[in-house]
Amino acid sequence: MTWNSAQAFCQTKPGRHICTAPQICTNKKIRITGSALGDHWVPVNDTVNNWMAIGNEYLPGGKKLCWRHLQGFGSLPGWGNKVGPCPPWTSKFNECLLKGHLFCCAPAV
C-alpha cells in the first residue's frame, strides 16, 4: 500500500478520506484500535505522504507511538509511496506489515 493508493481507496467510500493524525491518536493513545506490536505506520491526511507510527516499537529516548514521520524524522518517508521490494533497513520485516494499516474517516467537524 502507498499513501496515494490509501487515499484512493478511502475516497471510494462515500464521504471518507485518510484520517487525520488527531482522528487516530490523542494524548499518545491510538483512538481507533490501540497500538500494534512492533514497527507499524498508518498514512495520515495532514500532508501528502506523511505517516504516523501506531506501533509500540521504541527508539532511543522513548516510544515513537503517534509520531508523524515528517515531525519525528524531519522528512517524509521514502517508502511511503514506494511500490516494490523492501528497503535494505527493513530486510527482516515485510514492508507490507510496516505500512499495512489504513483508517478511513469522515471529515473532522
ROPAZA-206524 format. One record per residue: residue in three letters; x, y, z of N, C-alpha, C in turn. Coordinates in steps of 0.05 Angstrom, whole numbers, plus 32768, in hexadecimal, padded with zeros to 4 digits. Layout:
N
<site><residu>Ala</residu><n_px>X</n_px><n_py>Y</n_py><n_pz>Z</n_pz><ca_px>X</ca_px><ca_py>Y</ca_py><ca_pz>Z</ca_pz><c_px>X</c_px><c_py>Y</c_py><c_pz>Z</c_pz></site>
...
***
This chain:
109
<site><residu>Met</residu><n_px>8011</n_px><n_py>7FE9</n_py><n_pz>8000</n_pz><ca_px>8000</ca_px><ca_py>8000</ca_py><ca_pz>8000</ca_pz><c_px>8012</c_px><c_py>8019</c_py><c_pz>8000</c_pz></site>
<site><residu>Thr</residu><n_px>800A</n_px><n_py>802C</n_py><n_pz>7FF1</n_pz><ca_px>8018</ca_px><ca_py>8046</ca_py><ca_pz>7FF1</ca_pz><c_px>8005</c_px><c_py>805B</c_py><c_pz>7FFC</c_pz></site>
<site><residu>Trp</residu><n_px>800F</n_px><n_py>8073</n_py><n_pz>8002</n_pz><ca_px>7FFE</ca_px><ca_py>8089</ca_py><ca_pz>800C</ca_pz><c_px>7FE9</c_px><c_py>808F</c_py><c_pz>7FF7</c_pz></site>
<site><residu>Asn</residu><n_px>7FF1</n_px><n_py>8090</n_py><n_pz>7FDD</n_pz><ca_px>7FDF</ca_px><ca_py>8097</ca_py><ca_pz>7FC8</ca_pz><c_px>7FC9</c_px><c_py>8081</c_py><c_pz>7FC4</c_pz></site>
<site><residu>Ser</residu><n_px>7FD1</n_px><n_py>8068</n_py><n_pz>7FC6</n_pz><ca_px>7FBD</ca_px><ca_py>8053</ca_py><ca_pz>7FC3</ca_pz><c_px>7FAA</c_px><c_py>8052</c_py><c_pz>7FDB</c_pz></site>
<site><residu>Ala</residu><n_px>7FB4</n_px><n_py>8059</n_py><n_pz>7FF2</n_pz><ca_px>7FA3</ca_px><ca_py>805A</ca_py><ca_pz>800A</ca_pz><c_px>7F8E</c_px><c_py>8070</c_py><c_pz>8007</c_pz></site>
<site><residu>Gln</residu><n_px>7F97</n_px><n_py>8088</n_py><n_pz>7FFE</n_pz><ca_px>7F84</ca_px><ca_py>809E</ca_py><ca_pz>7FFA</ca_pz><c_px>7F6F</c_px><c_py>8097</c_py><c_pz>7FE5</c_pz></site>
<site><residu>Ala</residu><n_px>7F78</n_px><n_py>808A</n_py><n_pz>7FCF</n_pz><ca_px>7F65</ca_px><ca_py>8082</ca_py><ca_pz>7FBA</ca_pz><c_px>7F51</c_px><c_py>806E</c_py><c_pz>7FC5</c_pz></site>
<site><residu>Phe</residu><n_px>7F5A</n_px><n_py>805B</n_py><n_pz>7FD6</n_pz><ca_px>7F48</ca_px><ca_py>8047</ca_py><ca_pz>7FE1</ca_pz><c_px>7F33</c_px><c_py>8055</c_py><c_pz>7FF3</c_pz></site>
<site><residu>Cys</residu><n_px>7F3C</n_px><n_py>8066</n_py><n_pz>8005</n_pz><ca_px>7F2A</ca_px><ca_py>8074</ca_py><ca_pz>8017</ca_pz><c_px>7F15</c_px><c_py>8084</c_py><c_pz>8008</c_pz></site>
<site><residu>Gln</residu><n_px>7F1E</n_px><n_py>8090</n_py><n_pz>7FF2</n_pz><ca_px>7F0B</ca_px><ca_py>80A1</ca_py><ca_pz>7FE2</ca_pz><c_px>7EF6</c_px><c_py>8091</c_py><c_pz>7FD4</c_pz></site>
<site><residu>Thr</residu><n_px>7EF9</n_px><n_py>8076</n_py><n_pz>7FD3</n_pz><ca_px>7EE4</ca_px><ca_py>8066</ca_py><ca_pz>7FC7</ca_pz><c_px>7ECD</c_px><c_py>8062</c_py><c_pz>7FDB</c_pz></site>
<site><residu>Lys</residu><n_px>7ED2</n_px><n_py>8069</n_py><n_pz>7FF4</n_pz><ca_px>7EBD</ca_px><ca_py>8068</ca_py><ca_pz>8009</ca_pz><c_px>7EB0</c_px><c_py>8083</c_py><c_pz>800B</c_pz></site>
<site><residu>Pro</residu><n_px>7E96</n_px><n_py>8085</n_py><n_pz>8008</n_pz><ca_px>7E89</ca_px><ca_py>80A0</ca_py><ca_pz>8008</ca_pz><c_px>7E90</c_px><c_py>80B0</c_py><c_pz>8020</c_pz></site>
<site><residu>Gly</residu><n_px>7E9A</n_px><n_py>80C8</n_py><n_pz>801B</n_pz><ca_px>7EA0</ca_px><ca_py>80DB</ca_py><ca_pz>8031</ca_pz><c_px>7EB8</c_px><c_py>80D4</c_py><c_pz>8042</c_pz></site>
<site><residu>Arg</residu><n_px>7EC9</n_px><n_py>80C3</n_py><n_pz>8038</n_pz><ca_px>7EE0</ca_px><ca_py>80BA</ca_py><ca_pz>8048</ca_pz><c_px>7EFB</c_px><c_py>80C3</c_py><c_pz>803B</c_pz></site>
<site><residu>His</residu><n_px>7F0F</n_px><n_py>80C4</n_py><n_pz>804B</n_pz><ca_px>7F2B</ca_px><ca_py>80CB</ca_py><ca_pz>8043</ca_pz><c_px>7F3E</c_px><c_py>80BE</c_py><c_pz>8057</c_pz></site>
<site><residu>Ile</residu><n_px>7F58</n_px><n_py>80BF</n_py><n_pz>8051</n_pz><ca_px>7F6B</ca_px><ca_py>80B6</ca_py><ca_pz>8065</ca_pz><c_px>7F67</c_px><c_py>80C7</c_py><c_pz>807E</c_pz></site>
<site><residu>Cys</residu><n_px>7F67</n_px><n_py>80BA</n_py><n_pz>8095</n_pz><ca_px>7F63</ca_px><ca_py>80C8</ca_py><ca_pz>80AF</ca_pz><c_px>7F7A</c_px><c_py>80DC</c_py><c_pz>80B4</c_pz></site>
<site><residu>Thr</residu><n_px>7F73</n_px><n_py>80F1</n_py><n_pz>80C2</n_pz><ca_px>7F88</ca_px><ca_py>8104</ca_py><ca_pz>80CB</ca_pz><c_px>7F95</c_px><c_py>80F8</c_py><c_pz>80E4</c_pz></site>
<site><residu>Ala</residu><n_px>7FAD</n_px><n_py>8102</n_py><n_pz>80EA</n_pz><ca_px>7FBB</ca_px><ca_py>80F8</ca_py><ca_pz>8102</ca_pz><c_px>7FAA</c_px><c_py>80FB</c_py><c_pz>811B</c_pz></site>
<site><residu>Pro</residu><n_px>7F9C</n_px><n_py>8111</n_py><n_pz>8121</n_pz><ca_px>7F8C</ca_px><ca_py>8113</ca_py><ca_pz>8139</ca_pz><c_px>7F74</c_px><c_py>8100</c_py><c_pz>813A</c_pz></site>
<site><residu>Gln</residu><n_px>7F6A</n_px><n_py>80F8</n_py><n_pz>8122</n_pz><ca_px>7F54</ca_px><ca_py>80E5</ca_py><ca_pz>8121</ca_pz><c_px>7F5E</c_px><c_py>80C9</c_py><c_pz>812A</c_pz></site>
<site><residu>Ile</residu><n_px>7F78</n_px><n_py>80C4</n_py><n_pz>8126</n_pz><ca_px>7F83</ca_px><ca_py>80A9</ca_py><ca_pz>812C</ca_pz><c_px>7F8F</c_px><c_py>80A9</c_py><c_pz>8148</c_pz></site>
<site><residu>Cys</residu><n_px>7F9C</n_px><n_py>80BE</n_py><n_pz>8150</n_pz><ca_px>7FAB</ca_px><ca_py>80BE</ca_py><ca_pz>8169</ca_pz><c_px>7FA8</c_px><c_py>80D8</c_py><c_pz>8179</c_pz></site>
<site><residu>Thr</residu><n_px>7FA2</n_px><n_py>80D5</n_py><n_pz>8192</n_pz><ca_px>7FA2</ca_px><ca_py>80EC</ca_py><ca_pz>81A4</ca_pz><c_px>7FB0</c_px><c_py>80E4</c_py><c_pz>81BE</c_pz></site>
<site><residu>Asn</residu><n_px>7FBF</n_px><n_py>80F6</n_py><n_pz>81CA</n_pz><ca_px>7FCD</ca_px><ca_py>80F1</ca_py><ca_pz>81E3</ca_pz><c_px>7FDD</c_px><c_py>80D6</c_py><c_pz>81E2</c_pz></site>
<site><residu>Lys</residu><n_px>7FEB</n_px><n_py>80D2</n_py><n_pz>81CC</n_pz><ca_px>7FFB</ca_px><ca_py>80BA</ca_py><ca_pz>81C9</ca_pz><c_px>7FEC</c_px><c_py>80A0</c_py><c_pz>81CB</c_pz></site>
<site><residu>Lys</residu><n_px>7FD2</n_px><n_py>80A0</n_py><n_pz>81C4</n_pz><ca_px>7FC1</ca_px><ca_py>8088</ca_py><ca_pz>81C4</ca_pz><c_px>7FB3</c_px><c_py>8086</c_py><c_pz>81A9</c_pz></site>
<site><residu>Ile</residu><n_px>7FB4</n_px><n_py>806E</n_py><n_pz>819E</n_pz><ca_px>7FA7</ca_px><ca_py>8069</ca_py><ca_pz>8184</ca_pz><c_px>7F89</c_px><c_py>8067</c_py><c_pz>818A</c_pz></site>
<site><residu>Arg</residu><n_px>7F79</n_px><n_py>8078</n_py><n_pz>817F</n_pz><ca_px>7F5D</ca_px><ca_py>8079</ca_py><ca_pz>8185</ca_pz><c_px>7F4D</c_px><c_py>8063</c_py><c_pz>8177</c_pz></site>
<site><residu>Ile</residu><n_px>7F56</n_px><n_py>805A</n_py><n_pz>8160</n_pz><ca_px>7F46</ca_px><ca_py>8048</ca_py><ca_pz>8150</ca_pz><c_px>7F49</c_px><c_py>802B</c_py><c_pz>8157</c_pz></site>
<site><residu>Thr</residu><n_px>7F62</n_px><n_py>8022</n_py><n_pz>815A</n_pz><ca_px>7F66</ca_px><ca_py>8005</ca_py><ca_pz>815F</ca_pz><c_px>7F79</c_px><c_py>7FFE</c_py><c_pz>8176</c_pz></site>
<site><residu>Gly</residu><n_px>7F86</n_px><n_py>8012</n_py><n_pz>8181</n_pz><ca_px>7F9C</ca_px><ca_py>800C</ca_py><ca_pz>8194</ca_pz><c_px>7FB6</c_px><c_py>8008</c_py><c_pz>8184</c_pz></site>
<site><residu>Ser</residu><n_px>7FCC</n_px><n_py>8008</n_py><n_pz>8191</n_pz><ca_px>7FE6</ca_px><ca_py>8005</ca_py><ca_pz>8183</ca_pz><c_px>7FEA</c_px><c_py>7FE9</c_py><c_pz>8179</c_pz></site>
<site><residu>Ala</residu><n_px>7FFA</n_px><n_py>7FE7</n_py><n_pz>8164</n_pz><ca_px>8002</ca_px><ca_py>7FCD</ca_py><ca_pz>8159</ca_pz><c_px>801D</c_px><c_py>7FC5</c_py><c_pz>8164</c_pz></site>
<site><residu>Leu</residu><n_px>8023</n_px><n_py>7FAB</n_py><n_pz>8165</n_pz><ca_px>803D</ca_px><ca_py>7FA2</ca_py><ca_pz>816F</ca_pz><c_px>8052</c_px><c_py>7FA5</c_py><c_pz>8159</c_pz></site>
<site><residu>Gly</residu><n_px>8068</n_px><n_py>7FB3</n_py><n_pz>815F</n_pz><ca_px>807D</ca_px><ca_py>7FB6</ca_py><ca_pz>814B</ca_pz><c_px>807E</c_px><c_py>7FD1</c_py><c_pz>813E</c_pz></site>
<site><residu>Asp</residu><n_px>8089</n_px><n_py>7FD2</n_py><n_pz>8126</n_pz><ca_px>808C</ca_px><ca_py>7FEA</ca_py><ca_pz>8116</ca_pz><c_px>8077</c_px><c_py>7FEC</c_py><c_pz>8101</c_pz></site>
<site><residu>His</residu><n_px>8062</n_px><n_py>7FFB</n_py><n_pz>8106</n_pz><ca_px>804B</ca_px><ca_py>7FFE</ca_py><ca_pz>80F4</ca_pz><c_px>8044</c_px><c_py>801B</c_py><c_pz>80EF</c_pz></site>
<site><residu>Trp</residu><n_px>803C</n_px><n_py>8021</n_py><n_pz>80D7</n_pz><ca_px>8037</ca_px><ca_py>803C</ca_py><ca_pz>80CF</ca_pz><c_px>801C</c_px><c_py>803D</c_py><c_pz>80C0</c_pz></site>
<site><residu>Val</residu><n_px>800E</n_px><n_py>8054</n_py><n_pz>80C2</n_pz><ca_px>7FF5</ca_px><ca_py>8058</ca_py><ca_pz>80B5</ca_pz><c_px>7FF6</c_px><c_py>8073</c_py><c_pz>80A6</c_pz></site>
<site><residu>Pro</residu><n_px>7FEC</n_px><n_py>8075</n_py><n_pz>808E</n_pz><ca_px>7FEC</ca_px><ca_py>808F</ca_py><ca_pz>8080</ca_pz><c_px>7FDA</c_px><c_py>80A3</c_py><c_pz>808F</c_pz></site>
<site><residu>Val</residu><n_px>7FE2</n_px><n_py>80BC</n_py><n_pz>808F</n_pz><ca_px>7FD2</ca_px><ca_py>80D1</ca_py><ca_pz>809C</ca_pz><c_px>7FCD</c_px><c_py>80E7</c_py><c_pz>8087</c_pz></site>
<site><residu>Asn</residu><n_px>7FB7</n_px><n_py>80F5</n_py><n_pz>808A</n_pz><ca_px>7FAD</ca_px><ca_py>8108</ca_py><ca_pz>8076</ca_pz><c_px>7FB5</c_px><c_py>8125</c_py><c_pz>807D</c_pz></site>
<site><residu>Asp</residu><n_px>7FCB</n_px><n_py>8129</n_py><n_pz>808B</n_pz><ca_px>7FD3</ca_px><ca_py>8144</ca_py><ca_pz>8090</ca_pz><c_px>7FE7</c_px><c_py>814F</c_py><c_pz>807B</c_pz></site>
<site><residu>Thr</residu><n_px>7FF6</n_px><n_py>813D</n_py><n_pz>806F</n_pz><ca_px>8009</ca_px><ca_py>8144</ca_py><ca_pz>805A</ca_pz><c_px>800A</c_px><c_py>812C</c_py><c_pz>8047</c_pz></site>
<site><residu>Val</residu><n_px>800B</n_px><n_py>8131</n_py><n_pz>802D</n_pz><ca_px>800D</ca_px><ca_py>811A</ca_py><ca_pz>801A</ca_pz><c_px>8026</c_px><c_py>810A</c_py><c_pz>8021</c_pz></site>
<site><residu>Asn</residu><n_px>8023</n_px><n_py>80F0</n_py><n_pz>8023</n_pz><ca_px>8038</ca_px><ca_py>80DC</ca_py><ca_pz>8029</ca_pz><c_px>8043</c_px><c_py>80DE</c_py><c_pz>8046</c_pz></site>
<site><residu>Asn</residu><n_px>8034</n_px><n_py>80E9</n_py><n_pz>8058</n_pz><ca_px>803C</ca_px><ca_py>80E8</ca_py><ca_pz>8074</ca_pz><c_px>8030</c_px><c_py>80D0</c_py><c_pz>8081</c_pz></site>
<site><residu>Trp</residu><n_px>803E</n_px><n_py>80C3</n_py><n_pz>8093</n_pz><ca_px>8035</ca_px><ca_py>80AB</ca_py><ca_pz>80A1</ca_pz><c_px>8039</c_px><c_py>80AE</c_py><c_pz>80BF</c_pz></site>
<site><residu>Met</residu><n_px>8029</n_px><n_py>80A1</n_py><n_pz>80CE</n_pz><ca_px>802B</ca_px><ca_py>80A2</ca_py><ca_pz>80EB</ca_pz><c_px>8030</c_px><c_py>8087</c_py><c_pz>80F7</c_pz></site>
<site><residu>Ala</residu><n_px>8042</n_px><n_py>8085</n_py><n_pz>810A</n_pz><ca_px>8049</ca_px><ca_py>806C</ca_py><ca_pz>8117</ca_pz><c_px>8031</c_px><c_py>8064</c_py><c_pz>812A</c_pz></site>
<site><residu>Ile</residu><n_px>8028</n_px><n_py>804B</n_py><n_pz>8125</n_pz><ca_px>8013</ca_px><ca_py>8041</ca_py><ca_pz>8137</ca_pz><c_px>801D</c_px><c_py>8028</c_py><c_pz>8145</c_pz></site>
<site><residu>Gly</residu><n_px>8036</n_px><n_py>8021</n_py><n_pz>8142</n_pz><ca_px>8042</ca_px><ca_py>800A</ca_py><ca_pz>814F</ca_pz><c_px>804F</c_px><c_py>8012</c_py><c_pz>8169</c_pz></site>
<site><residu>Asn</residu><n_px>8055</n_px><n_py>7FFE</n_py><n_pz>8179</n_pz><ca_px>8060</ca_px><ca_py>8003</ca_py><ca_pz>8194</ca_pz><c_px>807F</c_px><c_py>8001</c_py><c_pz>8194</c_pz></site>
<site><residu>Glu</residu><n_px>808C</n_px><n_py>8001</n_py><n_pz>817D</n_pz><ca_px>80A9</ca_px><ca_py>7FFF</ca_py><ca_pz>817C</ca_pz><c_px>80B6</c_px><c_py>8018</c_py><c_pz>8188</c_pz></site>
<site><residu>Tyr</residu><n_px>80CC</n_px><n_py>8013</n_py><n_pz>8195</n_pz><ca_px>80DA</ca_px><ca_py>8029</ca_py><ca_pz>81A3</ca_pz><c_px>80F1</c_px><c_py>8033</c_py><c_pz>8191</c_pz></site>
<site><residu>Leu</residu><n_px>80F7</n_px><n_py>804C</n_py><n_pz>8194</n_pz><ca_px>810F</ca_px><ca_py>8059</ca_py><ca_pz>8189</ca_pz><c_px>811F</c_px><c_py>8063</c_py><c_pz>81A1</c_pz></site>
<site><residu>Pro</residu><n_px>8139</n_px><n_py>8069</n_py><n_pz>819D</n_pz><ca_px>8148</ca_px><ca_py>8075</ca_py><ca_pz>81B4</ca_pz><c_px>8139</c_px><c_py>808E</c_py><c_pz>81BE</c_pz></site>
<site><residu>Gly</residu><n_px>8135</n_px><n_py>808F</n_py><n_pz>81D8</n_pz><ca_px>8127</ca_px><ca_py>80A6</ca_py><ca_pz>81E4</ca_pz><c_px>8109</c_px><c_py>80A1</c_py><c_pz>81E8</c_pz></site>
<site><residu>Gly</residu><n_px>80FF</n_px><n_py>808B</n_py><n_pz>81DF</n_pz><ca_px>80E2</ca_px><ca_py>8086</ca_py><ca_pz>81E4</ca_pz><c_px>80D3</c_px><c_py>807A</c_py><c_pz>81CD</c_pz></site>
<site><residu>Lys</residu><n_px>80BA</n_px><n_py>8077</n_py><n_pz>81D1</n_pz><ca_px>80A9</ca_px><ca_py>806C</ca_py><ca_pz>81BC</ca_pz><c_px>80A5</c_px><c_py>807F</c_py><c_pz>81A5</c_pz></site>
<site><residu>Lys</residu><n_px>809F</n_px><n_py>8075</n_py><n_pz>818E</n_pz><ca_px>8098</ca_px><ca_py>8086</ca_py><ca_pz>8178</ca_pz><c_px>807A</c_px><c_py>8085</c_py><c_pz>8171</c_pz></site>
<site><residu>Leu</residu><n_px>806B</n_px><n_py>8079</n_py><n_pz>8183</n_pz><ca_px>804E</ca_px><ca_py>8077</ca_py><ca_pz>8180</ca_pz><c_px>8042</c_px><c_py>8093</c_py><c_pz>817B</c_pz></site>
<site><residu>Cys</residu><n_px>8033</n_px><n_py>8095</n_py><n_pz>8165</n_pz><ca_px>8025</ca_px><ca_py>80AE</ca_py><ca_pz>815D</ca_pz><c_px>8038</c_px><c_py>80C2</c_py><c_pz>8150</c_pz></site>
<site><residu>Trp</residu><n_px>8051</n_px><n_py>80BB</n_py><n_pz>814C</n_pz><ca_px>8063</ca_px><ca_py>80CD</ca_py><ca_pz>813D</ca_pz><c_px>8059</c_px><c_py>80CF</c_py><c_pz>8120</c_pz></site>
<site><residu>Arg</residu><n_px>8059</n_px><n_py>80E6</n_py><n_pz>8115</n_pz><ca_px>8056</ca_px><ca_py>80E9</ca_py><ca_pz>80F9</ca_pz><c_px>8072</c_px><c_py>80E9</c_py><c_pz>80ED</c_pz></site>
<site><residu>His</residu><n_px>8076</n_px><n_py>80DB</n_py><n_pz>80D7</n_pz><ca_px>8091</ca_px><ca_py>80D8</ca_py><ca_pz>80CB</ca_pz><c_px>809E</c_px><c_py>80F3</c_py><c_pz>80C6</c_pz></site>
<site><residu>Leu</residu><n_px>808F</n_px><n_py>8106</n_py><n_pz>80BA</n_pz><ca_px>809A</ca_px><ca_py>8120</ca_py><ca_pz>80B4</ca_pz><c_px>80A4</c_px><c_py>812E</c_py><c_pz>80CD</c_pz></site>
<site><residu>Gln</residu><n_px>8094</n_px><n_py>812E</n_py><n_pz>80E2</n_pz><ca_px>809B</ca_px><ca_py>813C</ca_py><ca_pz>80FB</ca_pz><c_px>80B1</c_px><c_py>812D</c_py><c_pz>810A</c_pz></site>
<site><residu>Gly</residu><n_px>80AF</n_px><n_py>8112</n_py><n_pz>810B</n_pz><ca_px>80C2</ca_px><ca_py>8103</ca_py><ca_pz>811B</ca_pz><c_px>80DD</c_px><c_py>8100</c_py><c_pz>810E</c_pz></site>
<site><residu>Phe</residu><n_px>80DE</n_px><n_py>80FC</n_py><n_pz>80F3</n_pz><ca_px>80F8</ca_px><ca_py>80F8</ca_py><ca_pz>80E6</ca_pz><c_px>8100</c_px><c_py>8110</c_py><c_pz>80D4</c_pz></site>
<site><residu>Gly</residu><n_px>80EE</n_px><n_py>8124</n_py><n_pz>80D1</n_pz><ca_px>80F5</ca_px><ca_py>813B</ca_py><ca_pz>80C1</ca_pz><c_px>80F3</c_px><c_py>8138</c_py><c_pz>80A4</c_pz></site>
<site><residu>Ser</residu><n_px>80E7</n_px><n_py>8122</n_py><n_pz>809B</n_pz><ca_px>80E3</ca_px><ca_py>811D</ca_py><ca_pz>807E</ca_pz><c_px>80CB</c_px><c_py>810A</c_py><c_pz>807A</c_pz></site>
<site><residu>Leu</residu><n_px>80C1</n_px><n_py>810B</n_py><n_pz>8062</n_pz><ca_px>80AC</ca_px><ca_py>80F7</ca_py><ca_pz>805B</ca_pz><c_px>80BA</c_px><c_py>80DD</c_py><c_pz>8054</c_pz></site>
<site><residu>Pro</residu><n_px>80AD</n_px><n_py>80C6</n_py><n_pz>8059</n_pz><ca_px>80BA</ca_px><ca_py>80AD</ca_py><ca_pz>8055</ca_pz><c_px>80BD</c_px><c_py>80A6</c_py><c_pz>8037</c_pz></site>
<site><residu>Gly</residu><n_px>80D5</n_px><n_py>809D</n_py><n_pz>8030</n_pz><ca_px>80DA</ca_px><ca_py>8094</ca_py><ca_pz>8014</ca_pz><c_px>80C9</c_px><c_py>807C</c_py><c_pz>800D</c_pz></site>
<site><residu>Trp</residu><n_px>80C1</n_px><n_py>806C</n_py><n_pz>8021</n_pz><ca_px>80B2</ca_px><ca_py>8054</ca_py><ca_pz>801D</ca_pz><c_px>8094</c_px><c_py>8059</c_py><c_pz>801B</c_pz></site>
<site><residu>Gly</residu><n_px>808B</n_px><n_py>8072</n_py><n_pz>8021</n_pz><ca_px>806E</ca_px><ca_py>8077</ca_py><ca_pz>8023</ca_pz><c_px>805F</c_px><c_py>8074</c_py><c_pz>8009</c_pz></site>
<site><residu>Asn</residu><n_px>806B</n_px><n_py>807A</n_py><n_pz>7FF2</n_pz><ca_px>805E</ca_px><ca_py>8076</ca_py><ca_pz>7FD9</ca_pz><c_px>806E</c_px><c_py>8063</c_py><c_pz>7FC7</c_pz></site>
<site><residu>Lys</residu><n_px>807E</n_px><n_py>8053</n_py><n_pz>7FD4</n_pz><ca_px>808F</ca_px><ca_py>8040</ca_py><ca_pz>7FC6</ca_pz><c_px>8080</c_px><c_py>8025</c_py><c_pz>7FC2</c_pz></site>
<site><residu>Val</residu><n_px>8082</n_px><n_py>801B</n_py><n_pz>7FAB</n_pz><ca_px>8076</ca_px><ca_py>8001</ca_py><ca_pz>7FA5</ca_pz><c_px>808E</c_px><c_py>7FEF</c_py><c_pz>7F9E</c_pz></site>
<site><residu>Gly</residu><n_px>808F</n_px><n_py>7FD7</n_py><n_pz>7FA9</n_pz><ca_px>80A5</ca_px><ca_py>7FC5</ca_py><ca_pz>7FA2</ca_pz><c_px>80B3</c_px><c_py>7FBA</c_py><c_pz>7FBB</c_pz></site>
<site><residu>Pro</residu><n_px>80CB</n_px><n_py>7FB0</n_py><n_pz>7FB7</n_pz><ca_px>80D9</ca_px><ca_py>7FA3</ca_py><ca_pz>7FCD</ca_pz><c_px>80DF</c_px><c_py>7FB6</c_py><c_pz>7FE4</c_pz></site>
<site><residu>Cys</residu><n_px>80E2</n_px><n_py>7FA9</n_py><n_pz>7FFB</n_pz><ca_px>80E8</ca_px><ca_py>7FB8</ca_py><ca_pz>8014</ca_pz><c_px>8103</c_px><c_py>7FC6</c_py><c_pz>8011</c_pz></site>
<site><residu>Pro</residu><n_px>8106</n_px><n_py>7FDE</n_py><n_pz>801D</n_pz><ca_px>8121</ca_px><ca_py>7FEA</ca_py><ca_pz>801E</ca_pz><c_px>8133</c_px><c_py>7FD9</c_py><c_pz>8030</c_pz></site>
<site><residu>Pro</residu><n_px>814D</n_px><n_py>7FDB</n_py><n_pz>802D</n_pz><ca_px>8160</ca_px><ca_py>7FCA</ca_py><ca_pz>803C</ca_pz><c_px>815C</c_px><c_py>7FCB</c_py><c_pz>805A</c_pz></site>
<site><residu>Trp</residu><n_px>8155</n_px><n_py>7FE2</n_py><n_pz>8065</n_pz><ca_px>8152</ca_px><ca_py>7FE4</ca_py><ca_pz>8082</ca_pz><c_px>813A</c_px><c_py>7FD6</c_py><c_pz>808D</c_pz></site>
<site><residu>Thr</residu><n_px>8128</n_px><n_py>7FCD</n_py><n_pz>807B</n_pz><ca_px>8110</ca_px><ca_py>7FBE</ca_py><ca_pz>8084</ca_pz><c_px>8113</c_px><c_py>7FA1</c_py><c_pz>807C</c_pz></site>
<site><residu>Ser</residu><n_px>812B</n_px><n_py>7F98</n_py><n_pz>8076</n_pz><ca_px>812F</ca_px><ca_py>7F7D</ca_py><ca_pz>806B</ca_pz><c_px>8123</c_px><c_py>7F67</c_py><c_pz>807D</c_pz></site>
<site><residu>Lys</residu><n_px>8123</n_px><n_py>7F6B</n_py><n_pz>8097</n_pz><ca_px>8117</ca_px><ca_py>7F56</ca_py><ca_pz>80A8</ca_pz><c_px>80F9</c_px><c_py>7F59</c_py><c_pz>80AB</c_pz></site>
<site><residu>Phe</residu><n_px>80EE</n_px><n_py>7F6E</n_py><n_pz>80A0</n_pz><ca_px>80D1</ca_px><ca_py>7F73</ca_py><ca_pz>80A2</ca_pz><c_px>80C6</c_px><c_py>7F74</c_py><c_pz>8086</c_pz></site>
<site><residu>Asn</residu><n_px>80AC</n_px><n_py>7F6D</n_py><n_pz>8084</n_pz><ca_px>809E</ca_px><ca_py>7F6F</ca_py><ca_pz>806A</ca_pz><c_px>8093</c_px><c_py>7F8C</c_py><c_pz>8069</c_pz></site>
<site><residu>Glu</residu><n_px>809A</n_px><n_py>7F9B</n_py><n_pz>8054</n_pz><ca_px>8090</ca_px><ca_py>7FB6</ca_py><ca_pz>8052</ca_pz><c_px>8072</c_px><c_py>7FB8</c_py><c_pz>8053</c_pz></site>
<site><residu>Cys</residu><n_px>8065</n_px><n_py>7FA3</n_py><n_pz>804A</n_pz><ca_px>8047</ca_px><ca_py>7FA3</ca_py><ca_pz>804B</ca_pz><c_px>803D</c_px><c_py>7FA3</c_py><c_pz>8068</c_pz></site>
<site><residu>Leu</residu><n_px>804D</n_px><n_py>7F97</n_py><n_pz>807A</n_pz><ca_px>8045</ca_px><ca_py>7F97</ca_py><ca_pz>8096</ca_pz><c_px>804B</c_px><c_py>7FB2</c_py><c_pz>80A2</c_pz></site>
<site><residu>Leu</residu><n_px>8062</n_px><n_py>7FBE</n_py><n_pz>809A</n_pz><ca_px>806A</ca_px><ca_py>7FD8</ca_py><ca_pz>80A5</ca_pz><c_px>8054</c_px><c_py>7FED</c_py><c_pz>809F</c_pz></site>
<site><residu>Lys</residu><n_px>8048</n_px><n_py>7FEC</n_py><n_pz>8088</n_pz><ca_px>8034</ca_px><ca_py>8000</ca_py><ca_pz>8080</ca_pz><c_px>801A</c_px><c_py>7FF3</c_py><c_pz>8076</c_pz></site>
<site><residu>Gly</residu><n_px>8012</n_px><n_py>7FDF</n_py><n_pz>8084</n_pz><ca_px>7FFA</ca_px><ca_py>7FD0</ca_py><ca_pz>807C</ca_pz><c_px>7FE0</c_px><c_py>7FD8</c_py><c_pz>808B</c_pz></site>
<site><residu>His</residu><n_px>7FE0</n_px><n_py>7FF0</n_py><n_pz>8095</n_pz><ca_px>7FC8</ca_px><ca_py>7FFA</ca_py><ca_pz>80A4</ca_pz><c_px>7FBD</c_px><c_py>8012</c_py><c_pz>8096</c_pz></site>
<site><residu>Leu</residu><n_px>7FA2</n_px><n_py>8014</n_py><n_pz>8097</n_pz><ca_px>7F95</ca_px><ca_py>802B</ca_py><ca_pz>808B</ca_pz><c_px>7F7B</c_px><c_py>8031</c_py><c_pz>809A</c_pz></site>
<site><residu>Phe</residu><n_px>7F77</n_px><n_py>804A</n_py><n_pz>80A0</n_pz><ca_px>7F5E</ca_px><ca_py>8053</ca_py><ca_pz>80AD</ca_pz><c_px>7F52</c_px><c_py>8068</c_py><c_pz>809B</c_pz></site>
<site><residu>Cys</residu><n_px>7F39</n_px><n_py>8064</n_py><n_pz>8093</n_pz><ca_px>7F2A</ca_px><ca_py>8077</ca_py><ca_pz>8083</ca_pz><c_px>7F15</c_px><c_py>8085</c_py><c_pz>8095</c_pz></site>
<site><residu>Cys</residu><n_px>7F14</n_px><n_py>809F</n_py><n_pz>8095</n_pz><ca_px>7F03</ca_px><ca_py>80AE</ca_py><ca_pz>80A7</ca_pz><c_px>7EF2</c_px><c_py>80C2</c_py><c_pz>8098</c_pz></site>
<site><residu>Ala</residu><n_px>7EDC</n_px><n_py>80CA</n_py><n_pz>80A5</n_pz><ca_px>7ECC</ca_px><ca_py>80E0</ca_py><ca_pz>809B</ca_pz><c_px>7EDC</c_px><c_py>80F9</c_py><c_pz>80A2</c_pz></site>
<site><residu>Pro</residu><n_px>7ED7</n_px><n_py>810F</n_py><n_pz>8093</n_pz><ca_px>7EE5</ca_px><ca_py>8128</ca_py><ca_pz>8099</ca_pz><c_px>7EE1</c_px><c_py>8130</c_py><c_pz>80B6</c_pz></site>
<site><residu>Ala</residu><n_px>7EF7</n_px><n_py>813B</n_py><n_pz>80C2</n_pz><ca_px>7EF5</ca_px><ca_py>8144</ca_py><ca_pz>80DE</ca_pz><c_px>7EE2</c_px><c_py>815C</c_py><c_pz>80DF</c_pz></site>
<site><residu>Val</residu><n_px>7ED3</n_px><n_py>815D</n_py><n_pz>80F4</n_pz><ca_px>7EBF</ca_px><ca_py>8173</ca_py><ca_pz>80F7</ca_pz><c_px>7ECB</c_px><c_py>8189</c_py><c_pz>8107</c_pz></site>
***
